[in-house]
Amino acid sequence: MEGISVVRVWTLISSNDGFLLRILDYMSFMISAIAAAIFQKRPDIVVGTSPQFFTICAARAVGFLIRRPWVLELRDFWPESIKAVGAMRDTVALRLMERLERHLYDKADHIIVVAESFERILADRGVDRRKISVVTNGVDRASFPQLDGSPLRALHGLEGKFVVGYIGTLGMAHALETVLDAASMIANDPELNDVRFIFVGDGARREALVKDAVNRRLGNVIFVPSVPRKRAIEYLSILDASIVHLRKMELFEAVIPSKIFECMATGTPILMGVRGEALEIVAQAGAGIAFEPENPAHLASVIRDLRKDPDLAVALGKAGQLAARNFDRDALAKEMVAKLEQVANK
């Protein structure tokens, strides 16, 4: 792919609706990846990215077996995040995985994290700060051209509507019942009868959310199945506002959802239901409006304010596009390569 050799391995594929099957899925990849990697041409460095957890176990094993340095790229705290959303109880198995997680932090030759807050958390846990680097998520601005969203709006009957959207995983961590509650409140406000909500994506909570919307008879809500990335960008371009939301948990205050950079690139105002470093980025950019996570009344209120102030919406969009230049993926990729070269040269 674009000059890069990609080796695909066998895995057990399962849907995201059962913990045991998901673990077997992850472990099958770990075993296949180790077996395949040790027969490839010996690399200068091994990189493993998390989540999920067993990918970095594979990277650790391969680095050890072929005697090469290995780098842990940390994008989320796993298994802590699945415990936080209630997908797994505090069991012996979980505690063993947490001990293994700490072992991986200790044994990694270097750790690259996507947020400053991740660096602080690892340092507080006793990980040597000298072997931690921060390379944030970003956006390939070239892949976000100015698009005419008229055909897509027409397809869903959204001409002349104020469209609020959520594009991405409809998972347990996202508490999207909050958005449905806000949609219900807005549906009962005659001044906002032109507001529509659109969900684009799949996930563990999609079926339940669809059923909930049907039971409530929410005529202002539309669900679209997962679409290819190019199509997802088209959907993002038709939004008057994009919702970014996570559960109201301390763990998620350290997370920086990558979709905020995509919203900036398309000039889409962000309705930010995430606290912490991600909110700081959006606030400093002037690219969105904050609302309290899991507070549907507050979300409905900021939608109402934005709907009634088109000049504000334009200002937020322009500020976001300007800020997106600071998170250009080409520059971040070069920074990542420089970090890997430093580790390899050691």
C-alpha positions as CSV (number, residue, x, y, z in Angstrom):
1,M,0.0,0.0,0.0
2,E,1.7,3.2,-1.2
3,G,5.1,1.6,-1.0
4,I,4.5,0.0,2.3
5,S,4.5,-3.8,2.7
6,V,1.4,-4.9,4.6
7,V,1.3,-8.4,5.9
8,R,-2.3,-9.6,6.8
9,V,-2.8,-12.4,9.3
10,W,-5.6,-14.7,10.3
11,T,-7.8,-13.6,13.2
12,L,-11.0,-14.8,14.7
13,I,-13.5,-12.0,13.8
14,S,-16.3,-11.3,16.2
15,S,-18.9,-8.5,16.7
16,N,-18.4,-6.1,19.7
17,D,-21.2,-7.7,21.8
18,G,-19.4,-10.3,23.9
19,F,-16.4,-9.9,26.1
20,L,-15.1,-13.4,25.7
21,L,-15.3,-13.4,22.0
22,R,-13.6,-10.0,21.8
23,I,-10.7,-11.3,23.9
24,L,-10.4,-14.4,21.7
25,D,-10.4,-12.1,18.7
26,Y,-7.6,-9.9,20.1
27,M,-5.6,-12.9,21.3
28,S,-5.8,-14.6,17.9
29,F,-4.4,-11.5,16.3
30,M,-1.6,-11.5,18.9
31,I,-0.6,-15.1,18.1
32,S,-0.8,-14.6,14.3
33,A,1.1,-11.4,14.4
34,I,4.0,-12.8,16.4
35,A,4.2,-15.8,14.2
36,A,4.2,-13.7,11.0
37,A,6.5,-11.0,12.2
38,I,9.4,-13.2,13.2
39,F,9.6,-14.6,9.6
40,Q,9.8,-11.1,8.0
41,K,13.0,-9.3,7.1
42,R,14.5,-8.1,10.4
43,P,13.4,-4.5,11.0
44,D,15.2,-1.7,12.8
45,I,12.4,-1.1,15.3
46,V,9.1,-2.6,16.3
47,V,6.0,-0.4,17.0
48,G,2.8,-1.6,18.8
49,T,-0.2,0.6,19.1
50,S,-2.9,0.4,21.9
51,P,-5.8,-0.1,22.0
52,Q,-6.1,-2.9,21.9
53,F,-4.0,-4.3,24.6
54,F,-2.8,-7.6,23.0
55,T,-1.3,-5.7,20.0
56,I,1.3,-4.3,22.2
57,C,1.9,-7.7,23.8
58,A,2.7,-8.9,20.3
59,A,5.1,-6.0,19.7
60,R,6.8,-6.7,23.0
61,A,7.2,-10.4,22.1
62,V,8.5,-9.6,18.6
63,G,11.0,-7.0,19.9
64,F,12.3,-9.5,22.4
65,L,12.5,-12.4,19.9
66,I,14.3,-10.5,17.2
67,R,16.4,-8.4,19.5
68,R,15.2,-5.1,18.4
69,P,13.9,-2.0,20.3
70,W,10.2,-1.7,20.5
71,V,8.0,1.4,20.9
72,L,4.6,1.5,22.6
73,E,2.2,4.0,21.0
74,L,-0.5,4.7,23.5
75,R,-3.9,6.0,22.2
76,D,-6.1,4.9,25.1
77,F,-5.7,3.2,28.5
78,W,-6.7,-0.4,28.1
79,P,-8.0,-2.4,30.0
80,E,-8.9,0.6,32.2
81,S,-11.2,2.0,29.6
82,I,-13.3,-1.2,29.3
83,K,-13.6,-1.3,33.0
84,A,-14.8,2.3,33.1
85,V,-17.7,1.7,30.7
86,G,-18.8,-1.4,32.6
87,A,-17.8,-3.9,29.9
88,M,-15.8,-5.9,32.4
89,R,-16.0,-6.3,36.2
90,D,-13.1,-6.0,38.6
91,T,-12.0,-9.7,38.4
92,V,-8.7,-11.6,38.8
93,A,-8.4,-11.6,35.0
94,L,-8.7,-7.8,34.9
95,R,-6.1,-7.4,37.7
96,L,-3.7,-9.7,35.8
97,M,-4.1,-7.6,32.7
98,E,-3.5,-4.4,34.6
99,R,-0.2,-5.9,36.0
100,L,0.7,-7.0,32.4
101,E,-0.1,-3.4,31.3
102,R,2.4,-2.0,33.8
103,H,5.0,-4.6,32.7
104,L,4.6,-3.4,29.1
105,Y,5.1,0.3,30.1
106,D,8.3,-0.7,32.0
107,K,9.7,-2.8,29.3
108,A,9.0,-0.5,26.3
109,D,12.1,1.2,25.0
110,H,10.0,4.3,24.4
111,I,6.4,5.3,24.7
112,I,4.7,7.7,22.4
113,V,1.4,9.1,23.6
114,V,-1.2,11.2,21.8
115,A,-2.0,13.7,24.7
116,E,0.0,15.7,27.3
117,S,-2.4,14.3,29.9
118,F,-1.4,10.7,29.0
119,E,2.2,11.7,29.7
120,R,1.3,13.1,33.2
121,I,-0.7,10.0,34.0
122,L,2.1,7.6,33.1
123,A,4.6,9.7,35.1
124,D,2.3,9.7,38.1
125,R,2.3,5.9,37.8
126,G,6.1,5.8,38.1
127,V,7.0,5.5,34.4
128,D,10.2,7.2,33.5
129,R,9.2,10.5,31.9
130,R,12.4,10.6,29.9
131,K,11.2,7.7,27.7
132,I,7.8,9.3,27.0
133,S,7.1,11.6,23.9
134,V,3.9,13.3,22.9
135,V,2.8,13.2,19.2
136,T,-0.9,14.2,19.0
137,N,-3.5,13.1,16.6
138,G,-4.0,15.3,13.6
139,V,-5.7,15.6,10.3
140,D,-4.8,15.2,6.6
141,R,-6.2,18.5,5.5
142,A,-5.7,17.7,1.8
143,S,-8.4,15.0,2.1
144,F,-11.0,17.5,3.3
145,P,-11.8,19.5,0.2
146,Q,-14.7,21.9,0.0
147,L,-17.7,19.7,-0.9
148,D,-21.2,20.4,-2.2
149,G,-23.4,18.7,0.4
150,S,-26.7,19.4,-1.5
151,P,-27.1,15.9,-2.9
152,L,-26.6,14.3,0.4
153,R,-28.9,16.7,2.2
154,A,-31.5,16.0,-0.5
155,L,-31.1,12.2,0.0
156,H,-32.1,12.5,3.6
157,G,-34.6,15.3,3.2
158,L,-32.5,17.8,5.0
159,E,-32.8,20.7,2.7
160,G,-33.3,23.9,4.7
161,K,-32.7,22.1,8.0
162,F,-30.2,22.8,10.7
163,V,-28.3,19.5,10.9
164,V,-26.6,18.3,14.1
165,G,-24.6,15.2,13.6
166,Y,-22.6,12.5,15.4
167,I,-20.2,10.6,13.1
168,G,-18.2,7.7,14.5
169,T,-18.4,4.7,16.8
170,L,-21.8,4.3,18.6
171,G,-20.2,2.7,21.6
172,M,-20.5,2.3,25.3
173,A,-18.1,5.0,26.1
174,H,-20.0,7.7,24.1
175,A,-23.3,7.7,26.1
176,L,-25.3,8.8,23.1
177,E,-28.5,8.4,25.0
178,T,-27.7,12.0,26.0
179,V,-28.0,13.1,22.4
180,L,-31.4,11.3,22.0
181,D,-32.6,13.0,25.2
182,A,-31.6,16.4,23.7
183,A,-33.3,15.5,20.4
184,S,-36.5,14.7,22.4
185,M,-36.4,18.1,24.1
186,I,-35.8,19.9,20.9
187,A,-38.6,18.0,19.2
188,N,-41.0,19.6,21.7
189,D,-39.8,23.1,21.0
190,P,-41.8,24.7,18.1
191,E,-39.0,27.3,17.5
192,L,-36.6,24.5,16.7
193,N,-38.8,22.3,14.4
194,D,-36.1,22.6,11.6
195,V,-33.4,21.0,13.7
196,R,-32.4,17.4,12.7
197,F,-30.0,14.9,14.3
198,I,-28.1,12.4,12.2
199,F,-26.0,9.5,13.5
200,V,-23.5,8.0,11.1
201,G,-21.7,4.8,12.2
202,D,-22.0,1.5,13.9
203,G,-21.0,0.1,17.3
204,A,-22.1,-1.8,20.3
205,R,-24.9,0.6,21.2
206,R,-26.3,1.3,17.7
207,E,-29.2,-1.2,17.8
208,A,-30.3,0.0,21.3
209,L,-30.2,3.6,20.2
210,V,-32.2,3.0,17.0
211,K,-34.8,1.1,19.1
212,D,-34.9,3.9,21.6
213,A,-35.5,6.5,19.0
214,V,-38.3,4.5,17.4
215,N,-40.0,3.9,20.7
216,R,-39.9,7.6,21.4
217,R,-41.1,8.4,17.9
218,L,-38.3,10.9,17.3
219,G,-39.0,12.1,13.8
220,N,-36.0,14.5,14.0
221,V,-33.4,11.7,14.3
222,I,-31.8,9.8,11.4
223,F,-29.5,6.8,11.6
224,V,-27.0,5.9,8.8
225,P,-24.9,2.8,8.9
226,S,-21.1,2.9,8.8
227,V,-19.8,4.3,5.6
228,P,-16.3,4.4,3.9
229,R,-14.1,7.3,5.1
230,K,-14.6,9.4,1.9
231,R,-18.3,9.2,2.4
232,A,-18.0,10.0,6.1
233,I,-16.2,13.2,5.1
234,E,-19.1,14.1,2.8
235,Y,-21.5,13.6,5.8
236,L,-19.3,15.8,7.9
237,S,-19.6,18.5,5.3
238,I,-23.4,18.7,5.5
239,L,-23.4,19.3,9.3
240,D,-24.2,22.7,10.8
241,A,-22.7,21.3,14.1
242,S,-20.9,18.1,15.1
243,I,-21.3,16.5,18.5
244,V,-18.2,15.1,20.3
245,H,-19.3,13.3,23.4
246,L,-17.9,10.8,26.0
247,R,-19.2,9.7,29.4
248,K,-18.7,11.9,32.4
249,M,-15.7,10.1,33.8
250,E,-12.3,11.3,34.9
251,L,-10.6,8.7,32.7
252,F,-12.1,10.3,29.6
253,E,-10.8,13.8,30.5
254,A,-7.4,12.6,29.3
255,V,-8.7,11.5,25.9
256,I,-8.4,13.6,22.7
257,P,-11.0,12.3,20.1
258,S,-9.4,12.6,16.7
259,K,-12.7,13.7,15.2
260,I,-12.2,17.2,16.6
261,F,-9.4,17.8,14.1
262,E,-11.6,16.5,11.3
263,C,-14.4,18.9,12.3
264,M,-11.8,21.8,12.3
265,A,-10.6,20.8,8.8
266,T,-14.1,21.0,7.4
267,G,-15.0,24.2,9.3
268,T,-17.8,22.4,11.2
269,P,-18.6,24.0,14.6
270,I,-18.0,21.5,17.5
271,L,-20.4,20.8,20.3
272,M,-18.0,19.6,22.9
273,G,-19.2,17.1,25.5
274,V,-15.7,16.1,26.6
275,R,-13.7,17.7,29.5
276,G,-10.0,17.9,29.9
277,E,-7.3,18.4,27.3
278,A,-9.6,17.9,24.3
279,L,-11.8,20.7,25.5
280,E,-8.8,23.0,26.0
281,I,-7.8,22.4,22.4
282,V,-11.2,23.3,21.1
283,A,-11.6,26.3,23.4
284,Q,-8.2,27.7,22.5
285,A,-9.0,27.3,18.8
286,G,-12.3,29.0,19.3
287,A,-13.8,26.2,17.2
288,G,-16.7,25.1,19.3
289,I,-19.1,25.3,22.3
290,A,-18.7,23.2,25.5
291,F,-21.6,21.4,27.2
292,E,-21.5,19.3,30.3
293,P,-21.1,15.6,29.4
294,E,-24.3,13.5,29.9
295,N,-26.4,16.7,30.4
296,P,-29.0,16.6,27.6
297,A,-30.6,19.9,28.7
298,H,-27.3,21.7,28.4
299,L,-26.7,20.1,25.0
300,A,-30.2,21.2,23.8
301,S,-29.5,24.7,25.1
302,V,-26.2,25.1,23.1
303,I,-27.9,23.8,20.0
304,R,-30.7,26.3,20.5
305,D,-28.1,29.1,20.9
306,L,-26.1,28.1,17.8
307,R,-29.3,27.8,15.7
308,K,-30.3,31.3,16.6
309,D,-26.9,32.8,15.9
310,P,-25.6,32.0,12.4
311,D,-22.8,34.5,12.7
312,L,-21.4,32.6,15.6
313,A,-21.6,29.3,13.6
314,V,-19.6,30.9,10.8
315,A,-17.0,32.3,13.2
316,L,-16.6,28.9,14.9
317,G,-16.1,27.2,11.6
318,K,-13.5,29.7,10.3
319,A,-11.6,29.5,13.6
320,G,-11.5,25.7,13.4
321,Q,-10.1,25.7,9.9
322,L,-7.4,28.1,10.9
323,A,-6.5,26.0,14.0
324,A,-6.4,22.8,11.9
325,R,-3.1,24.0,10.4
326,N,-1.5,23.3,13.8
327,F,-2.5,19.7,13.6
328,D,-1.4,18.8,10.1
329,R,-0.8,15.1,9.8
330,D,2.2,15.4,7.5
331,A,4.1,17.5,10.1
332,L,3.1,15.1,12.9
333,A,4.2,12.1,10.9
334,K,7.6,13.6,10.4
335,E,7.8,14.2,14.2
336,M,6.8,10.6,14.8
337,V,9.5,9.3,12.4
338,A,12.1,11.5,14.1
339,K,11.2,9.9,17.5
340,L,11.5,6.4,16.1
341,E,14.9,7.1,14.5
342,Q,16.2,8.4,17.8
343,V,15.1,5.1,19.5
344,A,16.5,3.0,16.7
345,N,19.8,4.8,16.8
346,K,20.3,4.3,20.5
